[in-house]
Structures are given as structure tokens and as C-alpha cells.
Amino acid sequence: MARQLENDLGIRFGETTADGRFGLEWASCLGMCDQGPALLVNDRVYTGVTPEQVHVIIDECKSTFGAHAREAVHS
């Protein structure tokens, strides 16, 4: 899943996309061991994530947070 995130976003963990919309950071614990693998995007937790779902989650984030993220980058 981590490799899929890096590939889909074009960045590595510890980096942020050029447009500032996405960053990848490791988390030691989300408290979701029984539902992992899990992702935390802002305040939303995604559980039972597979590499195949990563692209869908990224697209969902782009549509949900897209306008807000672009606004924050340009202000």
C-alpha cells in the first residue's frame, strides 16, 4: 500500500506534492490494528485498504478537498 501511494502521488514518504495538496507521513499507530491496513487523511480514517483502493481514495480526496487545497496553496 505504501508503494502504491508513492507511485500514485509521485512522491516518497516525508515529501509533499509540488502543488502542496498531498503529503505522505508515517504514523506509528492509528489505533486500527484490527482493521488495518489503515490510512488517515486529514480527519478521515480508511480501513481495510488494499493497493487497488489507493487510486480511488486519492481521487476521492482530490474531489473532496481539491478546491480548498488549491485555495490554501494560492493564498
Order of alpha helices (4+ residues) and beta strands (2+ residues): alpha-beta-beta-alpha
